[in-house]
């Protein structure tokens, strides 16, 4: 470098390049005044209700999206689970086709229980009434056991029968016979008091042809009708009713039977036992001076129930009537009963008794009024 030229300063070079002046090295002069105090920044306080806000956002935020997710999840669950096979139990009725010359005497099975298997979606719509009855054709079957198999049960498409209970049925037959049997009407209740049913009761037709198993028909003596009430009746009446055959017996009768019930007055024989005889005197006869032998008689009433009861309510008194010289000597008198209602018959035993005047000993007293022993 030649003398006379000035060496460029560093700050000039940097300034020409657009940079900031170079840092001046050296000691920093001390502050002439105290720095301002530093105030600490306060810590942020949690807002009130922040927990409630977060819970609300968790459950109610984007509610539409959450509901759609739930629907999709349920749909997937149902689609997956409804494809699985399940089983349910159902009842199936049983009918019989029987031979014309034989009668089934073993216990009849009216229904069986089956287990049906298939998709759950199909089983939900399944109704056991859709299954037809099992028809057992026994026309060529003999006594013994027959099998009931699942292939006898017809179920809707898509379902199968996996089991059936019971699986066997015991069969027993008897020869079929017929017999003419009388019809016996069944009466219930009581007619009006004082009346009774006149026997026999008329039935039209009086007999009918009954058919069935040989053992049952041989033991059958009559066929009974439905119950006929006679409560409070006092006059004849006619009703139509039905014959009720026992189980396993059928009758050759297409319509009802006519039953005529006749009523009659009920008669009664009532024994009143021994009743004391009363002496009634006339024409100066003093009944106190007369004794009877025997002093009492047996009384029996015969007649309609109502009339007999009326006679008893009035009072039954056997009497002997004496007049004039009848009381002065021993004699036989007739015992009678007065005031008996019409239709009532009276039987007195004995019908005649001995009457005699009382013999009074000297210084004695006559007997007390009434019959004497």
DOLO-830959 format. One record per residue (C-alpha): residue in three letters; x, y, z. Coordinates in pm, 1 decimal, decimal comma. Example, Ala and Ser with C-alpha at 12.3 -4.5 7.8 and 13.67 -1.06 7.14 Angstrom:
! residues 2
(ALA; (1230,0; -450,0; 780,0)),
(SER; (1367,0; -106,0; 714,0)),
! end
This chain:
! residues 373
(UNK; (0,0; 0,0; 0,0)),
(UNK; (132,7; 339,6; -95,8)),
(UNK; (179,8; 623,5; 137,6)),
(UNK; (-68,1; 898,3; 99,2)),
(UNK; (-368,5; 660,8; 63,5)),
(UNK; (-605,7; 629,1; 359,2)),
(UNK; (-690,8; 283,5; 470,8)),
(UNK; (-1072,4; 227,7; 450,4)),
(UNK; (-1249,4; 188,6; 780,0)),
(UNK; (-1453,8; -119,8; 853,2)),
(UNK; (-1772,0; 73,7; 918,7)),
(UNK; (-1743,7; 241,7; 583,7)),
(UNK; (-1717,4; -86,1; 400,7)),
(UNK; (-2011,3; -241,4; 579,9)),
(UNK; (-2216,8; 68,9; 538,7)),
(UNK; (-2153,8; 53,3; 166,1)),
(UNK; (-2283,5; -304,3; 161,2)),
(UNK; (-2611,4; -207,7; 338,1)),
(UNK; (-2527,6; -365,5; 669,5)),
(UNK; (-2549,7; -217,6; 1011,1)),
(UNK; (-2243,2; -48,1; 1149,5)),
(UNK; (-2006,4; -277,4; 1324,9)),
(UNK; (-2050,5; -325,1; 1701,0)),
(UNK; (-1822,4; -101,8; 1887,9)),
(UNK; (-1618,8; -302,4; 2124,1)),
(UNK; (-1533,3; -166,4; 2453,3)),
(UNK; (-1676,8; -113,7; 2794,8)),
(UNK; (-2045,1; -26,1; 2826,1)),
(UNK; (-2089,6; 283,6; 3023,4)),
(UNK; (-2294,2; 236,3; 3337,0)),
(UNK; (-2662,3; 336,6; 3363,1)),
(UNK; (-2711,2; 676,7; 3486,7)),
(UNK; (-3062,7; 589,9; 3631,8)),
(UNK; (-3219,5; 273,0; 3801,3)),
(UNK; (-3407,3; 30,5; 3570,1)),
(UNK; (-3791,6; 8,8; 3609,3)),
(UNK; (-3920,8; -270,1; 3837,7)),
(UNK; (-4041,4; -593,7; 3666,9)),
(UNK; (-4401,5; -688,4; 3755,6)),
(UNK; (-4468,6; -1071,5; 3752,3)),
(UNK; (-4745,6; -1182,0; 3510,6)),
(UNK; (-5046,9; -1336,5; 3697,1)),
(UNK; (-5120,5; -1708,6; 3641,5)),
(UNK; (-5438,6; -1773,1; 3428,7)),
(UNK; (-5737,4; -1886,2; 3639,6)),
(UNK; (-5960,5; -2174,0; 3515,2)),
(UNK; (-6292,0; -2062,7; 3376,5)),
(UNK; (-6607,7; -2147,0; 3578,6)),
(UNK; (-6811,5; -2450,9; 3449,0)),
(UNK; (-6530,1; -2589,9; 3238,1)),
(UNK; (-6610,8; -2951,2; 3344,3)),
(UNK; (-6975,7; -2911,9; 3249,0)),
(UNK; (-6871,2; -2764,6; 2919,0)),
(UNK; (-6640,1; -3055,9; 2839,1)),
(UNK; (-6905,8; -3317,2; 2933,0)),
(UNK; (-7164,4; -3142,1; 2718,6)),
(UNK; (-6928,2; -3139,7; 2426,9)),
(UNK; (-6848,3; -3507,1; 2477,8)),
(UNK; (-7212,0; -3618,4; 2473,1)),
(UNK; (-7391,6; -3356,9; 2266,7)),
(UNK; (-7125,2; -3235,3; 2035,6)),
(UNK; (-7175,9; -3351,3; 1675,8)),
(UNK; (-7500,5; -3517,7; 1776,8)),
(UNK; (-7603,9; -3604,1; 1421,8)),
(UNK; (-7275,9; -3777,9; 1348,4)),
(UNK; (-7294,1; -3974,4; 1671,5)),
(UNK; (-7654,0; -4087,5; 1601,0)),
(UNK; (-7556,0; -4201,9; 1252,2)),
(UNK; (-7267,4; -4401,5; 1399,3)),
(UNK; (-7502,3; -4567,9; 1646,6)),
(UNK; (-7747,5; -4664,9; 1370,4)),
(UNK; (-7469,1; -4809,9; 1160,7)),
(UNK; (-7336,2; -5009,5; 1455,3)),
(UNK; (-7681,5; -5152,9; 1535,5)),
(UNK; (-7739,2; -5239,9; 1171,3)),
(UNK; (-7412,3; -5427,0; 1150,7)),
(UNK; (-7491,2; -5607,8; 1478,1)),
(UNK; (-7835,1; -5717,7; 1360,2)),
(UNK; (-7708,9; -5827,9; 1021,1)),
(UNK; (-7440,2; -6036,9; 1181,1)),
(UNK; (-7659,7; -6195,1; 1448,6)),
(UNK; (-7975,5; -6262,1; 1244,2)),
(UNK; (-7783,8; -6491,3; 1018,6)),
(UNK; (-7731,3; -6740,5; 1301,1)),
(UNK; (-7958,1; -7046,5; 1326,2)),
(UNK; (-8170,8; -7084,8; 1636,1)),
(UNK; (-8429,3; -7329,1; 1770,6)),
(UNK; (-8779,6; -7286,3; 1907,5)),
(UNK; (-9044,0; -7526,3; 2038,7)),
(UNK; (-9389,2; -7563,9; 1882,1)),
(UNK; (-9701,0; -7780,6; 1921,9)),
(UNK; (-9852,1; -7977,8; 1635,3)),
(UNK; (-10196,7; -8139,2; 1641,5)),
(UNK; (-10255,8; -8504,8; 1557,9)),
(UNK; (-10552,9; -8650,2; 1365,2)),
(UNK; (-10642,4; -9011,9; 1290,7)),
(UNK; (-10778,3; -9207,3; 996,4)),
(UNK; (-10938,8; -9518,9; 1149,5)),
(UNK; (-11068,3; -9845,8; 1002,2)),
(UNK; (-11445,9; -9885,0; 968,4)),
(UNK; (-11470,2; -10222,3; 1146,4)),
(UNK; (-11243,9; -10146,7; 1444,2)),
(UNK; (-11236,1; -9891,4; 1724,7)),
(UNK; (-10923,3; -9735,4; 1873,6)),
(UNK; (-10935,4; -9807,1; 2248,4)),
(UNK; (-10585,1; -9692,9; 2345,0)),
(UNK; (-10522,1; -9337,5; 2462,5)),
(UNK; (-10534,8; -9088,9; 2179,1)),
(UNK; (-10250,0; -8844,9; 2136,6)),
(UNK; (-10393,4; -8502,1; 2053,2)),
(UNK; (-10067,0; -8315,4; 1992,7)),
(UNK; (-9688,6; -8354,5; 1984,2)),
(UNK; (-9410,3; -8109,3; 2064,1)),
(UNK; (-9147,9; -8042,0; 1797,4)),
(UNK; (-8824,2; -7842,0; 1785,7)),
(UNK; (-8791,0; -7618,3; 1478,6)),
(UNK; (-8453,4; -7485,5; 1363,4)),
(UNK; (-8375,1; -7201,8; 1122,4)),
(UNK; (-8253,0; -6841,2; 1080,5)),
(UNK; (-8368,8; -6609,6; 1354,1)),
(UNK; (-8520,0; -6366,9; 1105,3)),
(UNK; (-8739,2; -6649,2; 973,5)),
(UNK; (-8824,6; -6787,2; 1315,7)),
(UNK; (-8947,0; -6445,5; 1430,9)),
(UNK; (-9221,0; -6459,8; 1168,9)),
(UNK; (-9299,4; -6826,2; 1235,3)),
(UNK; (-9643,3; -6922,6; 1376,2)),
(UNK; (-9705,7; -7278,3; 1492,1)),
(UNK; (-10055,3; -7255,2; 1342,3)),
(UNK; (-9887,6; -7263,0; 1000,0)),
(UNK; (-9800,7; -7629,6; 1056,2)),
(UNK; (-10057,1; -7882,1; 929,4)),
(UNK; (-10179,5; -8152,4; 1164,7)),
(UNK; (-10007,1; -8487,8; 1159,9)),
(UNK; (-10247,6; -8739,1; 1001,3)),
(UNK; (-10192,9; -9093,1; 1128,5)),
(UNK; (-10344,7; -9344,1; 886,2)),
(UNK; (-10427,3; -9650,9; 1098,8)),
(UNK; (-10652,4; -9835,2; 853,9)),
(UNK; (-10396,5; -10108,2; 796,0)),
(UNK; (-10220,5; -10084,6; 1133,3)),
(UNK; (-10239,3; -10360,5; 1395,9)),
(UNK; (-10196,1; -10344,8; 1771,8)),
(UNK; (-9851,8; -10227,7; 1877,8)),
(UNK; (-9638,5; -9913,3; 1853,6)),
(UNK; (-9594,6; -9677,6; 1561,7)),
(UNK; (-9315,7; -9424,3; 1513,3)),
(UNK; (-9372,8; -9049,8; 1482,7)),
(UNK; (-9086,0; -8904,8; 1279,0)),
(UNK; (-8988,7; -8545,2; 1196,4)),
(UNK; (-9064,5; -8600,9; 827,7)),
(UNK; (-9433,9; -8624,7; 919,4)),
(UNK; (-9426,7; -8255,4; 1013,6)),
(UNK; (-9442,9; -8003,2; 728,7)),
(UNK; (-9285,0; -7671,3; 820,5)),
(UNK; (-9242,6; -7355,8; 604,6)),
(UNK; (-8951,7; -7325,7; 365,8)),
(UNK; (-8618,1; -7245,6; 530,3)),
(UNK; (-8703,5; -7428,2; 856,0)),
(UNK; (-8632,9; -7785,7; 964,6)),
(UNK; (-8763,3; -8012,5; 1241,6)),
(UNK; (-8479,8; -8140,9; 1457,5)),
(UNK; (-8672,9; -8340,9; 1720,0)),
(UNK; (-9025,6; -8457,8; 1809,0)),
(UNK; (-9178,2; -8570,0; 2139,6)),
(UNK; (-9310,3; -8833,9; 2186,3)),
(UNK; (-9147,2; -9038,7; 1915,7)),
(UNK; (-9374,0; -9344,2; 1946,3)),
(UNK; (-9745,5; -9407,8; 2003,3)),
(UNK; (-9907,3; -9723,3; 2140,7)),
(UNK; (-10204,6; -9849,8; 1935,1)),
(UNK; (-10481,4; -10093,5; 2046,5)),
(UNK; (-10807,4; -10180,2; 1867,9)),
(UNK; (-11135,5; -10355,6; 1950,8)),
(UNK; (-11405,7; -10486,5; 1723,8)),
(UNK; (-11684,2; -10236,9; 1649,6)),
(UNK; (-12039,3; -10347,7; 1743,4)),
(UNK; (-12384,7; -10184,3; 1765,8)),
(UNK; (-12673,2; -10223,6; 2009,7)),
(UNK; (-13016,6; -10071,7; 2072,1)),
(UNK; (-13015,2; -9881,9; 2401,7)),
(UNK; (-13287,1; -9701,6; 2599,7)),
(UNK; (-13267,6; -9326,1; 2660,3)),
(UNK; (-13288,8; -9221,9; 3026,3)),
(UNK; (-13370,5; -8855,0; 3093,6)),
(UNK; (-13172,8; -8684,3; 3370,1)),
(UNK; (-13390,7; -8465,9; 3596,3)),
(UNK; (-13250,5; -8218,8; 3846,6)),
(UNK; (-13408,6; -8001,6; 4113,3)),
(UNK; (-13738,7; -8035,6; 4301,4)),
(UNK; (-14090,7; -7945,2; 4190,1)),
(UNK; (-14312,4; -7711,6; 4388,6)),
(UNK; (-14375,3; -7829,6; 4745,0)),
(UNK; (-14648,8; -8089,9; 4745,3)),
(UNK; (-14578,0; -8212,8; 4390,9)),
(UNK; (-14359,5; -8489,0; 4250,5)),
(UNK; (-14254,6; -8623,3; 3912,0)),
(UNK; (-14474,6; -8896,7; 3776,4)),
(UNK; (-14282,0; -9203,1; 3669,2)),
(UNK; (-14189,0; -9310,4; 3408,6)),
(UNK; (-14086,2; -8997,9; 3218,9)),
(UNK; (-14184,3; -9014,7; 2850,9)),
(UNK; (-13903,7; -8990,7; 2591,2)),
(UNK; (-13941,1; -8970,9; 2213,7)),
(UNK; (-13770,4; -9170,3; 2066,8)),
(UNK; (-13741,4; -9407,3; 2363,5)),
(UNK; (-13440,4; -9597,7; 2223,8)),
(UNK; (-13144,1; -9535,8; 1992,9)),
(UNK; (-12874,4; -9741,1; 1819,3)),
(UNK; (-12534,9; -9702,2; 1992,2)),
(UNK; (-12209,3; -9812,0; 1831,1)),
(UNK; (-11855,2; -9845,2; 1958,1)),
(UNK; (-11595,1; -10080,2; 2096,3)),
(UNK; (-11727,9; -10424,6; 2185,7)),
(UNK; (-11635,6; -10396,8; 2553,7)),
(UNK; (-11794,4; -10053,8; 2597,9)),
(UNK; (-12118,8; -10144,4; 2418,1)),
(UNK; (-12167,1; -10464,5; 2618,7)),
(UNK; (-12142,2; -10267,7; 2944,7)),
(UNK; (-12378,2; -9994,1; 2821,1)),
(UNK; (-12733,5; -10025,1; 2962,9)),
(UNK; (-12878,0; -9679,5; 2885,1)),
(UNK; (-12790,0; -9343,0; 2737,1)),
(UNK; (-12840,7; -9033,9; 2947,6)),
(UNK; (-12969,8; -8696,6; 2831,1)),
(UNK; (-12855,2; -8352,4; 2930,3)),
(UNK; (-12982,6; -8226,3; 3265,1)),
(UNK; (-13348,4; -8113,4; 3274,6)),
(UNK; (-13445,0; -7877,3; 3558,9)),
(UNK; (-13783,7; -7921,3; 3733,8)),
(UNK; (-13740,4; -7657,2; 4005,9)),
(UNK; (-14068,5; -7498,0; 4114,9)),
(UNK; (-14277,9; -7691,0; 3860,3)),
(UNK; (-14635,5; -7796,0; 3936,6)),
(UNK; (-14766,6; -7867,7; 3586,9)),
(UNK; (-14664,8; -8106,6; 3307,1)),
(UNK; (-14413,4; -7977,5; 3049,3)),
(UNK; (-14219,1; -8097,4; 2742,4)),
(UNK; (-13863,0; -8004,2; 2644,9)),
(UNK; (-13616,1; -8099,7; 2371,1)),
(UNK; (-13269,6; -8207,5; 2473,4)),
(UNK; (-12968,6; -8406,5; 2352,1)),
(UNK; (-12829,2; -8748,5; 2429,3)),
(UNK; (-12483,1; -8747,7; 2589,0)),
(UNK; (-12306,2; -9073,6; 2498,9)),
(UNK; (-11991,3; -9183,4; 2684,7)),
(UNK; (-11647,8; -9138,6; 2529,1)),
(UNK; (-11591,4; -9375,6; 2240,7)),
(UNK; (-11964,0; -9438,0; 2181,4)),
(UNK; (-12161,1; -9282,1; 1896,6)),
(UNK; (-12539,2; -9284,6; 1842,2)),
(UNK; (-12752,6; -9308,6; 1530,8)),
(UNK; (-12948,1; -8992,4; 1606,7)),
(UNK; (-12960,6; -8679,8; 1391,7)),
(UNK; (-13175,8; -8450,2; 1604,6)),
(UNK; (-13279,9; -8383,4; 1964,5)),
(UNK; (-13504,2; -8606,5; 2173,1)),
(UNK; (-13836,4; -8491,8; 2321,3)),
(UNK; (-13889,0; -8542,2; 2695,4)),
(UNK; (-14233,3; -8502,3; 2857,6)),
(UNK; (-14233,6; -8460,1; 3234,8)),
(UNK; (-14565,0; -8518,7; 3413,2)),
(UNK; (-14619,7; -8396,9; 3768,8)),
(UNK; (-14867,3; -8522,3; 4027,0)),
(UNK; (-14974,1; -8428,3; 4376,1)),
(UNK; (-14738,1; -8578,1; 4628,1)),
(UNK; (-14904,4; -8808,7; 4880,5)),
(UNK; (-14786,1; -8865,0; 5233,3)),
(UNK; (-14854,0; -9108,1; 5514,0)),
(UNK; (-14775,8; -8944,1; 5847,4)),
(UNK; (-14796,6; -9128,3; 6179,7)),
(UNK; (-14875,9; -8900,4; 6470,8)),
(UNK; (-14843,2; -9167,7; 6739,7)),
(UNK; (-15080,7; -9205,4; 7034,5)),
(UNK; (-15317,5; -8914,6; 7099,8)),
(UNK; (-15543,1; -8888,6; 7404,8)),
(UNK; (-15917,6; -8934,2; 7346,6)),
(UNK; (-16141,0; -8649,6; 7458,3)),
(UNK; (-16497,2; -8719,4; 7581,8)),
(UNK; (-16762,6; -8471,6; 7472,4)),
(UNK; (-17099,5; -8493,2; 7650,6)),
(UNK; (-17442,7; -8366,0; 7553,2)),
(UNK; (-17796,1; -8371,7; 7692,6)),
(UNK; (-17682,7; -8348,5; 8054,8)),
(UNK; (-17385,3; -8585,3; 8021,8)),
(UNK; (-17090,7; -8484,0; 8241,2)),
(UNK; (-16765,7; -8590,0; 8064,6)),
(UNK; (-16583,3; -8578,0; 8398,0)),
(UNK; (-16777,2; -8886,3; 8512,4)),
(UNK; (-16675,1; -9097,3; 8212,9)),
(UNK; (-16352,0; -9289,8; 8152,3)),
(UNK; (-16222,3; -9440,1; 7827,1)),
(UNK; (-16044,5; -9768,7; 7765,8)),
(UNK; (-15791,7; -9728,7; 7614,9)),
(UNK; (-15736,8; -9361,7; 7698,3)),
(UNK; (-15540,9; -9292,5; 7372,7)),
(UNK; (-15542,3; -9417,3; 7013,5)),
(UNK; (-15285,0; -9429,3; 6731,4)),
(UNK; (-15350,4; -9171,3; 6457,1)),
(UNK; (-15226,9; -9201,8; 6097,3)),
(UNK; (-15293,9; -8937,0; 5828,7)),
(UNK; (-15294,3; -9009,5; 5454,6)),
(UNK; (-15325,5; -8759,5; 5169,0)),
(UNK; (-15157,4; -8478,2; 4979,8)),
(UNK; (-14855,6; -8334,7; 5157,6)),
(UNK; (-14998,5; -7982,9; 5176,1)),
(UNK; (-15333,8; -8106,4; 5313,5)),
(UNK; (-15167,8; -8329,7; 5572,6)),
(UNK; (-14951,4; -8041,8; 5691,0)),
(UNK; (-15257,5; -7819,4; 5716,8)),
(UNK; (-15440,1; -8082,2; 5925,1)),
(UNK; (-15144,1; -8114,6; 6163,4)),
(UNK; (-15122,5; -7736,7; 6199,2)),
(UNK; (-15489,7; -7719,5; 6296,4)),
(UNK; (-15445,0; -7989,5; 6562,3)),
(UNK; (-15568,7; -8349,5; 6558,4)),
(UNK; (-15788,2; -8444,5; 6855,2)),
(UNK; (-15963,7; -8785,1; 6872,1)),
(UNK; (-16303,6; -8748,2; 7040,6)),
(UNK; (-16593,3; -8963,3; 7168,4)),
(UNK; (-16944,1; -8812,3; 7181,0)),
(UNK; (-17189,3; -8932,2; 7449,4)),
(UNK; (-17556,6; -8846,4; 7487,2)),
(UNK; (-17828,4; -8940,7; 7735,6)),
(UNK; (-17799,6; -9288,7; 7877,5)),
(UNK; (-17459,4; -9348,6; 7712,0)),
(UNK; (-17288,9; -9214,8; 8020,8)),
(UNK; (-17480,9; -9431,4; 8267,9)),
(UNK; (-17354,3; -9767,1; 8153,6)),
(UNK; (-17050,2; -9925,8; 8000,6)),
(UNK; (-17062,5; -9931,2; 7623,4)),
(UNK; (-16854,5; -9920,6; 7301,4)),
(UNK; (-16814,1; -9581,2; 7134,5)),
(UNK; (-16671,3; -9475,4; 6799,4)),
(UNK; (-16366,3; -9243,6; 6797,9)),
(UNK; (-16376,7; -8963,0; 6542,2)),
(UNK; (-16164,9; -8662,2; 6440,1)),
(UNK; (-16337,0; -8344,0; 6323,2)),
(UNK; (-16214,7; -8049,1; 6115,6)),
(UNK; (-15983,0; -8244,3; 5886,9)),
(UNK; (-15914,2; -8076,6; 5545,9)),
(UNK; (-16067,2; -8243,1; 5238,7)),
(UNK; (-15857,0; -8516,3; 5080,9)),
(UNK; (-15696,8; -8627,6; 5406,9)),
(UNK; (-15771,0; -8977,2; 5527,1)),
(UNK; (-15747,5; -9071,8; 5896,7)),
(UNK; (-15675,7; -9411,9; 6040,0)),
(UNK; (-15744,9; -9462,8; 6411,4)),
(UNK; (-15620,7; -9769,5; 6598,2)),
(UNK; (-15839,0; -9877,3; 6763,4)),
(UNK; (-16133,5; -9714,5; 6590,1)),
(UNK; (-16368,5; -9802,7; 6880,7)),
(UNK; (-16305,9; -9785,4; 7253,9)),
(UNK; (-16494,3; -9871,8; 7574,5)),
(UNK; (-16653,6; -9591,4; 7777,3)),
(UNK; (-16797,0; -9633,3; 8128,1)),
(UNK; (-16921,4; -9412,2; 8412,0)),
(UNK; (-16683,2; -9349,6; 8696,7)),
(UNK; (-16749,1; -9546,2; 9011,4)),
(UNK; (-16687,4; -9325,2; 9315,2)),
(UNK; (-16614,7; -9494,2; 9645,8)),
(UNK; (-16788,8; -9361,1; 9955,6)),
(UNK; (-16606,4; -9056,6; 10075,4)),
(UNK; (-16400,9; -9048,7; 9756,4)),
(UNK; (-16371,5; -8779,7; 9494,1)),
(UNK; (-16444,8; -8806,7; 9123,3)),
(UNK; (-16144,0; -8823,0; 8892,2)),
(UNK; (-16004,2; -8512,4; 8727,9)),
(UNK; (-16140,2; -8415,9; 8385,7)),
(UNK; (-15987,9; -8584,9; 8081,8)),
(UNK; (-15909,2; -8945,0; 7986,8)),
(UNK; (-15834,3; -9184,5; 8267,7)),
(UNK; (-15588,0; -9468,4; 8260,6)),
! end
